[in-house]
Amino acid sequence: MAGQRSRITRYAMINSHPLIKELDEFTPPEIKKVMQETRGGSFIPGEIMVGLEKMNSKWKVKGADQALLSAYGLAAGSWCQVDIKESHQDEDGNNFAIAYSLTGEIISVTESASKMGELPDHDMEMSVRAYKKTEDGKVIYDIDRHAQILNLGNGDLMEAHRRNVGMA
């Protein structure tokens, strides 16, 4: 059985802007179901999924330049594309390729306090419209709000519903 994993290297593209050493932190969206209580004529209540909570993602960049920061000022209808690839290794020496792909709008940019002798950094937050995470090519999440795709790793839960309304 494989042991703990370690992140070995990471490469990112934010709106075609490559980041290797500059990407200090990355927080993928939290995938959280919205549940609603059911009861009806039942003595024992239950819950049913009625959707997902909105998705946000954050990352921290050291030494962000104007080209990267301009993604914050995209025109309405323009989306920011974030692609991050990581290589992990477990205690047994097994390697894993993790890929994140996010599409959305940057909703905040926070510049760190300016201190001599320290690298400037920017915290960026994105409202996520589409999110895909894979491990060695296998889908972990594939969620697209506009296309009505919801795959939590076991197939698209919305496929039959899109077909029912003529979207497939």
PyRosetta script that sets phi, psi and omega in degrees:
from pyrosetta import init, pose_from_sequence

init()
pose = pose_from_sequence("MAGQRSRITRYAMINSHPLIKELDEFTPPEIKKVMQETRGGSFIPGEIMVGLEKMNSKWKVKGADQALLSAYGLAAGSWCQVDIKESHQDEDGNNFAIAYSLTGEIISVTESASKMGELPDHDMEMSVRAYKKTEDGKVIYDIDRHAQILNLGNGDLMEAHRRNVGMA")
pose.set_psi(1, 135.0)
pose.set_omega(1, -178.7)
pose.set_phi(2, -68.5)
pose.set_psi(2, 146.7)
pose.set_omega(2, 179.7)
pose.set_phi(3, -96.2)
pose.set_psi(3, -157.6)
pose.set_omega(3, -179.1)
pose.set_phi(4, -59.5)
pose.set_psi(4, 149.0)
pose.set_omega(4, 179.3)
pose.set_phi(5, -102.7)
pose.set_psi(5, 152.0)
pose.set_omega(5, 175.2)
pose.set_phi(6, -127.1)
pose.set_psi(6, 136.4)
pose.set_omega(6, 175.6)
pose.set_phi(7, -78.5)
pose.set_psi(7, 122.8)
pose.set_omega(7, -175.9)
pose.set_phi(8, -95.8)
pose.set_psi(8, -47.0)
pose.set_omega(8, 179.0)
pose.set_phi(9, -151.9)
pose.set_psi(9, 161.5)
pose.set_omega(9, -177.3)
pose.set_phi(10, -147.0)
pose.set_psi(10, 143.5)
pose.set_omega(10, 176.8)
pose.set_phi(11, -134.6)
pose.set_psi(11, 135.3)
pose.set_omega(11, -178.0)
pose.set_phi(12, -131.5)
pose.set_psi(12, 150.6)
pose.set_omega(12, 171.3)
pose.set_phi(13, -128.8)
pose.set_psi(13, 122.8)
pose.set_omega(13, 175.9)
pose.set_phi(14, -118.5)
pose.set_psi(14, 110.6)
pose.set_omega(14, -174.4)
pose.set_phi(15, 48.4)
pose.set_psi(15, 51.4)
pose.set_omega(15, 178.7)
pose.set_phi(16, 67.1)
pose.set_psi(16, 12.2)
pose.set_omega(16, 178.3)
pose.set_phi(17, -99.6)
pose.set_psi(17, 111.1)
pose.set_omega(17, -176.3)
pose.set_phi(18, -73.6)
pose.set_psi(18, 138.2)
pose.set_omega(18, 176.4)
pose.set_phi(19, -132.1)
pose.set_psi(19, 127.0)
pose.set_omega(19, 174.3)
pose.set_phi(20, -121.9)
pose.set_psi(20, -70.6)
pose.set_omega(20, -179.2)
pose.set_phi(21, -76.7)
pose.set_psi(21, -21.3)
pose.set_omega(21, -173.9)
pose.set_phi(22, -77.6)
pose.set_psi(22, -27.6)
pose.set_omega(22, -177.7)
pose.set_phi(23, -78.3)
pose.set_psi(23, 106.7)
pose.set_omega(23, -174.7)
pose.set_phi(24, -88.9)
pose.set_psi(24, -42.1)
pose.set_omega(24, -179.3)
pose.set_phi(25, -141.1)
pose.set_psi(25, 151.7)
pose.set_omega(25, 174.8)
pose.set_phi(26, -145.0)
pose.set_psi(26, 128.5)
pose.set_omega(26, 176.5)
pose.set_phi(27, -119.0)
pose.set_psi(27, 109.2)
pose.set_omega(27, 178.7)
pose.set_phi(28, -68.6)
pose.set_psi(28, 165.3)
pose.set_omega(28, 179.8)
pose.set_phi(29, -62.8)
pose.set_psi(29, 146.3)
pose.set_omega(29, 171.8)
pose.set_phi(30, -81.4)
pose.set_psi(30, 129.5)
pose.set_omega(30, 178.5)
pose.set_phi(31, -101.7)
pose.set_psi(31, 108.4)
pose.set_omega(31, -174.4)
pose.set_phi(32, -132.8)
pose.set_psi(32, 124.5)
pose.set_omega(32, 179.0)
pose.set_phi(33, -72.3)
pose.set_psi(33, 146.9)
pose.set_omega(33, 171.2)
pose.set_phi(34, -99.2)
pose.set_psi(34, 121.1)
pose.set_omega(34, -177.4)
pose.set_phi(35, -112.4)
pose.set_psi(35, 147.4)
pose.set_omega(35, 177.2)
pose.set_phi(36, -129.9)
pose.set_psi(36, 139.8)
pose.set_omega(36, -178.0)
pose.set_phi(37, -70.6)
pose.set_psi(37, 139.9)
pose.set_omega(37, 173.9)
pose.set_phi(38, -117.2)
pose.set_psi(38, 147.2)
pose.set_omega(38, 177.7)
pose.set_phi(39, -147.4)
pose.set_psi(39, -58.6)
pose.set_omega(39, -177.8)
pose.set_phi(40, 54.6)
pose.set_psi(40, -132.2)
pose.set_omega(40, 179.9)
pose.set_phi(41, -90.8)
pose.set_psi(41, 13.6)
pose.set_omega(41, -176.7)
pose.set_phi(42, -85.5)
pose.set_psi(42, 140.2)
pose.set_omega(42, 176.4)
pose.set_phi(43, -72.7)
pose.set_psi(43, -30.7)
pose.set_omega(43, -177.5)
pose.set_phi(44, -109.7)
pose.set_psi(44, 117.9)
pose.set_omega(44, -179.8)
pose.set_phi(45, -73.2)
pose.set_psi(45, 160.3)
pose.set_omega(45, 176.0)
pose.set_phi(46, -137.9)
pose.set_psi(46, -168.1)
pose.set_omega(46, 177.7)
pose.set_phi(47, -138.5)
pose.set_psi(47, 151.0)
pose.set_omega(47, 177.5)
pose.set_phi(48, -135.2)
pose.set_psi(48, 141.6)
pose.set_omega(48, 178.5)
pose.set_phi(49, -72.2)
pose.set_psi(49, 131.9)
pose.set_omega(49, 179.1)
pose.set_phi(50, -119.6)
pose.set_psi(50, 6.2)
pose.set_omega(50, 178.5)
pose.set_phi(51, 155.6)
pose.set_psi(51, -165.4)
pose.set_omega(51, 175.1)
pose.set_phi(52, -122.2)
pose.set_psi(52, 153.5)
pose.set_omega(52, 172.3)
pose.set_phi(53, -71.9)
pose.set_psi(53, 157.0)
pose.set_omega(53, 179.0)
pose.set_phi(54, -61.4)
pose.set_psi(54, 150.4)
pose.set_omega(54, -175.3)
pose.set_phi(55, -108.1)
pose.set_psi(55, 133.1)
pose.set_omega(55, 172.7)
pose.set_phi(56, -128.0)
pose.set_psi(56, 153.2)
pose.set_omega(56, 177.9)
pose.set_phi(57, -135.3)
pose.set_psi(57, 153.0)
pose.set_omega(57, 180.0)
pose.set_phi(58, -134.8)
pose.set_psi(58, 151.5)
pose.set_omega(58, 171.6)
pose.set_phi(59, -151.8)
pose.set_psi(59, 156.8)
pose.set_omega(59, 178.7)
pose.set_phi(60, -119.5)
pose.set_psi(60, 131.3)
pose.set_omega(60, -178.4)
pose.set_phi(61, -119.1)
pose.set_psi(61, 132.4)
pose.set_omega(61, 174.2)
pose.set_phi(62, -91.4)
pose.set_psi(62, 128.1)
pose.set_omega(62, 175.4)
pose.set_phi(63, 66.9)
pose.set_psi(63, 41.1)
pose.set_omega(63, 179.3)
pose.set_phi(64, -62.3)
pose.set_psi(64, 138.2)
pose.set_omega(64, 178.6)
pose.set_phi(65, -103.1)
pose.set_psi(65, 177.5)
pose.set_omega(65, -176.5)
pose.set_phi(66, -60.4)
pose.set_psi(66, -38.7)
pose.set_omega(66, -178.3)
pose.set_phi(67, -61.3)
pose.set_psi(67, -39.9)
pose.set_omega(67, 179.0)
pose.set_phi(68, -73.1)
pose.set_psi(68, -45.3)
pose.set_omega(68, -177.7)
pose.set_phi(69, -66.3)
pose.set_psi(69, -21.3)
pose.set_omega(69, 179.6)
pose.set_phi(70, -66.6)
pose.set_psi(70, -16.9)
pose.set_omega(70, 177.0)
pose.set_phi(71, -62.6)
pose.set_psi(71, -22.4)
pose.set_omega(71, 178.0)
pose.set_phi(72, -68.8)
pose.set_psi(72, -31.4)
pose.set_omega(72, -175.3)
pose.set_phi(73, -97.6)
pose.set_psi(73, 26.3)
pose.set_omega(73, 179.5)
pose.set_phi(74, -62.9)
pose.set_psi(74, 146.9)
pose.set_omega(74, 179.4)
pose.set_phi(75, -68.0)
pose.set_psi(75, 156.5)
pose.set_omega(75, 177.1)
pose.set_phi(76, -53.8)
pose.set_psi(76, 135.6)
pose.set_omega(76, -178.9)
pose.set_phi(77, 89.5)
pose.set_psi(77, -11.4)
pose.set_omega(77, 176.0)
pose.set_phi(78, -93.6)
pose.set_psi(78, 139.5)
pose.set_omega(78, -176.2)
pose.set_phi(79, -112.7)
pose.set_psi(79, 149.1)
pose.set_omega(79, 173.6)
pose.set_phi(80, -92.9)
pose.set_psi(80, 132.6)
pose.set_omega(80, 179.3)
pose.set_phi(81, -108.8)
pose.set_psi(81, 125.9)
pose.set_omega(81, 178.9)
pose.set_phi(82, -121.0)
pose.set_psi(82, 122.2)
pose.set_omega(82, 176.8)
pose.set_phi(83, -125.2)
pose.set_psi(83, 124.5)
pose.set_omega(83, -178.8)
pose.set_phi(84, -128.0)
pose.set_psi(84, 129.2)
pose.set_omega(84, 177.0)
pose.set_phi(85, -118.5)
pose.set_psi(85, 133.5)
pose.set_omega(85, -179.9)
pose.set_phi(86, -128.2)
pose.set_psi(86, 152.4)
pose.set_omega(86, 172.0)
pose.set_phi(87, -118.9)
pose.set_psi(87, 125.1)
pose.set_omega(87, -179.7)
pose.set_phi(88, -114.1)
pose.set_psi(88, 158.0)
pose.set_omega(88, 175.8)
pose.set_phi(89, -140.2)
pose.set_psi(89, 135.9)
pose.set_omega(89, 178.5)
pose.set_phi(90, -94.9)
pose.set_psi(90, 179.1)
pose.set_omega(90, -176.2)
pose.set_phi(91, -63.6)
pose.set_psi(91, -21.8)
pose.set_omega(91, 180.0)
pose.set_phi(92, -91.1)
pose.set_psi(92, 2.3)
pose.set_omega(92, 178.4)
pose.set_phi(93, 88.6)
pose.set_psi(93, 5.6)
pose.set_omega(93, 177.6)
pose.set_phi(94, -74.9)
pose.set_psi(94, 139.0)
pose.set_omega(94, 179.7)
pose.set_phi(95, -103.3)
pose.set_psi(95, 147.1)
pose.set_omega(95, -178.9)
pose.set_phi(96, -136.7)
pose.set_psi(96, 133.5)
pose.set_omega(96, 176.1)
pose.set_phi(97, -99.8)
pose.set_psi(97, 118.0)
pose.set_omega(97, 178.9)
pose.set_phi(98, -110.9)
pose.set_psi(98, 131.6)
pose.set_omega(98, 179.5)
pose.set_phi(99, -129.4)
pose.set_psi(99, 134.1)
pose.set_omega(99, 176.1)
pose.set_phi(100, -118.0)
pose.set_psi(100, 136.3)
pose.set_omega(100, 173.9)
pose.set_phi(101, -134.3)
pose.set_psi(101, 121.5)
pose.set_omega(101, -177.5)
pose.set_phi(102, -128.3)
pose.set_psi(102, 140.8)
pose.set_omega(102, 174.4)
pose.set_phi(103, -127.2)
pose.set_psi(103, 133.9)
pose.set_omega(103, 179.6)
pose.set_phi(104, 178.2)
pose.set_psi(104, -159.9)
pose.set_omega(104, -179.0)
pose.set_phi(105, -120.1)
pose.set_psi(105, 132.3)
pose.set_omega(105, 176.3)
pose.set_phi(106, -72.6)
pose.set_psi(106, 125.5)
pose.set_omega(106, -175.2)
pose.set_phi(107, -107.4)
pose.set_psi(107, -14.8)
pose.set_omega(107, 175.8)
pose.set_phi(108, -157.9)
pose.set_psi(108, 147.1)
pose.set_omega(108, 173.3)
pose.set_phi(109, -131.8)
pose.set_psi(109, 121.3)
pose.set_omega(109, 179.7)
pose.set_phi(110, -117.0)
pose.set_psi(110, 120.9)
pose.set_omega(110, 179.6)
pose.set_phi(111, -89.7)
pose.set_psi(111, 137.5)
pose.set_omega(111, -179.3)
pose.set_phi(112, -69.5)
pose.set_psi(112, 163.2)
pose.set_omega(112, 174.7)
pose.set_phi(113, -61.3)
pose.set_psi(113, 142.7)
pose.set_omega(113, -178.7)
pose.set_phi(114, -85.1)
pose.set_psi(114, 115.0)
pose.set_omega(114, 179.9)
pose.set_phi(115, -130.6)
pose.set_psi(115, 135.8)
pose.set_omega(115, 177.4)
pose.set_phi(116, -64.8)
pose.set_psi(116, 139.9)
pose.set_omega(116, 177.8)
pose.set_phi(117, 83.0)
pose.set_psi(117, 2.8)
pose.set_omega(117, 178.4)
pose.set_phi(118, -122.5)
pose.set_psi(118, 147.8)
pose.set_omega(118, 178.0)
pose.set_phi(119, -72.8)
pose.set_psi(119, 136.7)
pose.set_omega(119, 175.2)
pose.set_phi(120, -71.3)
pose.set_psi(120, 143.4)
pose.set_omega(120, 175.2)
pose.set_phi(121, -137.7)
pose.set_psi(121, 160.2)
pose.set_omega(121, 179.5)
pose.set_phi(122, -129.4)
pose.set_psi(122, 132.4)
pose.set_omega(122, 171.1)
pose.set_phi(123, -96.0)
pose.set_psi(123, 127.8)
pose.set_omega(123, -179.5)
pose.set_phi(124, -120.5)
pose.set_psi(124, 140.2)
pose.set_omega(124, 178.3)
pose.set_phi(125, -126.6)
pose.set_psi(125, 140.1)
pose.set_omega(125, -176.9)
pose.set_phi(126, -125.2)
pose.set_psi(126, 138.0)
pose.set_omega(126, 167.9)
pose.set_phi(127, -85.8)
pose.set_psi(127, 118.0)
pose.set_omega(127, -169.7)
pose.set_phi(128, -92.2)
pose.set_psi(128, 128.4)
pose.set_omega(128, 176.4)
pose.set_phi(129, -96.3)
pose.set_psi(129, -38.4)
pose.set_omega(129, -179.7)
pose.set_phi(130, -138.3)
pose.set_psi(130, 140.4)
pose.set_omega(130, -176.9)
pose.set_phi(131, -144.6)
pose.set_psi(131, 129.4)
pose.set_omega(131, 175.8)
pose.set_phi(132, -134.3)
pose.set_psi(132, 131.9)
pose.set_omega(132, 176.2)
pose.set_phi(133, -128.6)
pose.set_psi(133, 130.5)
pose.set_omega(133, 177.2)
pose.set_phi(134, -128.3)
pose.set_psi(134, 154.8)
pose.set_omega(134, 171.8)
pose.set_phi(135, -127.6)
pose.set_psi(135, 118.8)
pose.set_omega(135, -176.4)
pose.set_phi(136, 49.5)
pose.set_psi(136, 39.9)
pose.set_omega(136, 177.2)
pose.set_phi(137, 84.5)
pose.set_psi(137, -10.7)
pose.set_omega(137, 179.7)
pose.set_phi(138, -88.6)
pose.set_psi(138, 132.0)
pose.set_omega(138, -177.4)
pose.set_phi(139, -68.8)
pose.set_psi(139, 127.2)
pose.set_omega(139, 170.5)
pose.set_phi(140, -98.5)
pose.set_psi(140, -48.3)
pose.set_omega(140, 174.1)
pose.set_phi(141, -137.7)
pose.set_psi(141, 141.7)
pose.set_omega(141, 169.0)
pose.set_phi(142, -144.8)
pose.set_psi(142, 101.8)
pose.set_omega(142, -174.4)
pose.set_phi(143, -127.3)
pose.set_psi(143, 127.5)
pose.set_omega(143, 177.5)
pose.set_phi(144, -138.7)
pose.set_psi(144, 110.6)
pose.set_omega(144, -175.8)
pose.set_phi(145, -62.9)
pose.set_psi(145, -42.9)
pose.set_omega(145, -176.9)
pose.set_phi(146, -73.4)
pose.set_psi(146, -38.7)
pose.set_omega(146, -179.5)
pose.set_phi(147, -84.3)
pose.set_psi(147, -4.6)
pose.set_omega(147, -179.1)
pose.set_phi(148, 59.0)
pose.set_psi(148, 47.5)
pose.set_omega(148, 176.4)
pose.set_phi(149, -107.0)
pose.set_psi(149, 131.5)
pose.set_omega(149, 178.3)
pose.set_phi(150, -140.8)
pose.set_psi(150, 93.7)
pose.set_omega(150, 178.7)
pose.set_phi(151, -117.3)
pose.set_psi(151, 112.5)
pose.set_omega(151, 179.4)
pose.set_phi(152, -100.7)
pose.set_psi(152, 27.1)
pose.set_omega(152, 175.8)
pose.set_phi(153, 107.1)
pose.set_psi(153, -9.1)
pose.set_omega(153, -178.5)
pose.set_phi(154, -127.6)
pose.set_psi(154, 33.5)
pose.set_omega(154, -179.8)
pose.set_phi(155, 101.7)
pose.set_psi(155, 163.0)
pose.set_omega(155, -176.0)
pose.set_phi(156, -78.2)
pose.set_psi(156, 111.1)
pose.set_omega(156, -179.0)
pose.set_phi(157, -70.7)
pose.set_psi(157, -16.6)
pose.set_omega(157, -176.8)
pose.set_phi(158, -99.2)
pose.set_psi(158, -3.5)
pose.set_omega(158, -173.8)
pose.set_phi(159, -56.5)
pose.set_psi(159, -51.0)
pose.set_omega(159, -179.0)
pose.set_phi(160, -65.3)
pose.set_psi(160, -34.5)
pose.set_omega(160, -178.5)
pose.set_phi(161, -71.8)
pose.set_psi(161, -36.8)
pose.set_omega(161, 174.9)
pose.set_phi(162, -63.9)
pose.set_psi(162, -40.7)
pose.set_omega(162, 178.8)
pose.set_phi(163, -64.7)
pose.set_psi(163, -39.2)
pose.set_omega(163, -179.4)
pose.set_phi(164, -61.7)
pose.set_psi(164, -28.2)
pose.set_omega(164, -178.8)
pose.set_phi(165, -108.6)
pose.set_psi(165, 12.6)
pose.set_omega(165, 175.0)
pose.set_phi(166, 78.7)
pose.set_psi(166, 23.8)
pose.set_omega(166, 179.4)
pose.set_phi(167, -97.1)
pose.set_psi(167, -3.6)
pose.set_omega(167, -176.8)
pose.set_phi(168, -109.8)
pose.dump_pdb("model.pdb")
